[in-house]
Amino acid sequence: MLVVQVVIVTKPDTRRAEIIERLAEHVLAHGLSASSLRPLAKAAGTSDRMLLYYFADKAEIMTATLGVIAMRIMAAMEARKPPAPLPFEQLQPIMLEAIVDEQMWPFMRVWLEIASMAANGDVFYRAVGEQLGRGFLSWGAAQIDAPDEAQRKRQAAQLLVTAEGMVVLKSIGLDGDARAAFDLD
């Protein structure tokens, strides 16, 4: 028996989705450090009180916003993936080139902020970072041509560690040195 669920999108749901998209744009443009309630409300084209009409609290706002950003990151990664899994040595430079690309940098900057806040003990951002990291590990493992699952997982972790290094070095102006280390120029 086929069960069909009908979802009716109401005007508040549509407005909430529009707000989340605007908030994602704001965070990508200005970073998490510019995401206190008033700047977020201004970016959404509403007041902070109305923003809290659509969301229970700031944690829910940030969860929804980072969810949209995570979907965008994964879509960008999917667009750059090779047509078939590759050996780690071939995939690594493709992935690193994507990470230092200017179109990806807003995502990488937000990722770096999430990791920094998690490192400073923020439980919310640690959970968000872990979820994003696990998503990248799964994505990476699916792109790697290796003889077994254990090796794919290990190489996906190596890919993530290398990517993290590239993001850190780019953020402090040493991306040229990192690119040279992998002959990316």
VODODREN-36128 format. One record per residue (C-alpha): residue in three letters; z, x, y. Coordinates in pm, whole numbers, plus 32768, in hexadecimal, padded with zeros to 4 digits. Each point is the difference from the previous one (the first is absolute). Last residue first. Example, Ala and Ser with C-alpha at 12.3 -4.5 7.8 and 13.67 -1.06 7.14 Angstrom:
REM VODODREN-36128
ser82CA85577F96/ala80427F777EA8/
//
This chain:
REM VODODREN-36128
asp7C9393998A1C/leu80BC7F777ED4/asp802E81507F54/phe81507F8D7F72/ala80DE80F980B8/ala7F117FEE8128/arg804B7E8E802B/ala8176804C8003/asp7FD0810D8107/gly7F2B7F1980D3/asp81047EED7FD2/leu810880D680A9/gly803B7F248131/ile815B7F817FAA/ser7F8A7EAB7F85/lys7EDC809E7F49/leu80EE80DE7F3B/val80DE7ED97FA2/val7ED97F287F95/met7F64811B7F38/gly814880467F4F/glu80257E927FA8/ala7EA080017F6F/thr8058812C7F27/val81387F527F7E/leu7F3B7EBF7FC2/leu7EEE80B97F42/gln810580B77F30/ala809D7EAF7FAD/ala7EA97F7D7F96/gln7FDA813C7F2E/arg81437FB87F45/lys7FA37E937FCD/arg7EA480597F81/gln8099810B7F1B/ala80EF7F067F67/glu7EEC7EFC7FD7/asp7F2280E47F30/pro7EC380D48005/ala7FD57FFC817A/asp7F017F5D80E6/ile80C77FA98135/gln7FB37ED280DA/ala80E97F0C7F4C/ala811D80FC801B/gly7FCA80128177/trp80167E86802C/ser813E7FF07F32/leu8099812380C1/phe7F947F65814A/gly80A77EB77FA7/arg813980B97F93/gly800980B08150/leu7FD47EB980BD/gln811E7F5D7F40/glu80DD81328027/gly7FB880108173/val80587E918031/ala8143802C7F3C/arg8058813A80C5/tyr7FA17F4B8140/phe81017EEE7FC0/val810E80F47F8D/asp7FEB80D5813C/gly80A781457F94/asn7F5E80FD80E8/ala7F04805B7EF2/ala7F987E917FF4/met7FC680088178/ser7F2981377FDA/ala7F3D7F717EDB/ile7FB57EC280C2/glu7F9980CC8130/leu7F1780D47F2A/trp7F637EC77F6D/val7FCD7F788160/arg7F4F8144805F/met7F307FF17EC1/phe7F8B7EA28050/pro7FA4805D8165/trp7F5381397F76/met7F137F4F7F12/gln7EEB7FCD80FF/glu80308166807B/asp7FBA80927EA7/val811480EB7F8C/ile80587F227EDA/ala7E997FC47F96/glu7FB881747FEA/leu813880297F2D/met7F8D7EF47F0E/ile7EA580947FD6/pro8097815E7FDD/gln80EE7F877EED/leu7F067F347F38/gln7F3081257F85/glu812580D57F85/phe80AE7ECB7F75/pro7EDA7FAB7F1C/leu7F477ECD807C/pro801D7E8C7FB9/ala7EC07F40804C/pro7F5C7F7E813E/pro80DC80E680D1/lys81057F6080DD/arg7FC87FEF8175/ala7FE37E86802A/glu81287FD17F16/met80D280E580DD/ala7FAA7F368136/ala80537EBD7F49/met8149809A7F8A/ile805A80658162/arg7FA67EA68082/met80D97F597EF9/ala812080E8805B/ile7FD47FAC8172/val800F7E8D7FB0/gly813C80337F34/leu808E80DA8115/thr7FE37EDB80EF/ala80977F037F0C/thr812580E37FAC/met802B805E816E/ile80197E978071/glu80E57FA87EDB/ala80E68121805B/lys7FF77F93816C/asp80917EAD7FAB/ala7FAF7EA87F75/phe7E93800C8065/tyr7F227EFD80AB/tyr810B7F7C80EE/leu807C8166802A/leu7EB5805380A5/met80367ED480E1/arg81498094807B/asp7F6081588031/ser7EF87F5B80D8/thr7E917FE37FA4/gly7EBA80BE8015/ala803780B97EBA/ala8001815080B5/lys81027F7580F4/ala80D67F867EDF/leu7FEC81577F5C/pro805B80AB8146/arg812C7F158020/leu807C80217E97/ser8003817A7FDE/ser7ECC808D7F63/ala7FA1812580DC/ser809F81027F18/leu7F387F667EE6/gly7EBB80858088/his7F397FB08138/ala7E9E7FB07F8C/leu80477FB67E91/val813D7F44805E/his7F497F2F8104/glu7EDC7FB17F19/ala80F47F957EF0/leu80B67F2580FD/arg7EBA7F5B8063/glu7FAD7FB67E93/ile81607F797FC6/ile7FE17F1C812E/glu7EB57F727F85/ala809E7FBC7EAB/arg81267F5080A8/arg7F0E7F2F80D1/thr7F477F957EC5/asp81457FA97F50/pro807A7F428136/lys7EB27F428007/thr801D7F967E98/val7F4D80987ED9/ile7FFB7F0F7EDE/val801580AD7EB3/val7F6E7F487ED9/gln806A80767EA9/val7F0B7FC37EEB/val80777FE87E9B/leu7EFC80207EF1/met80647F757EAE/
//
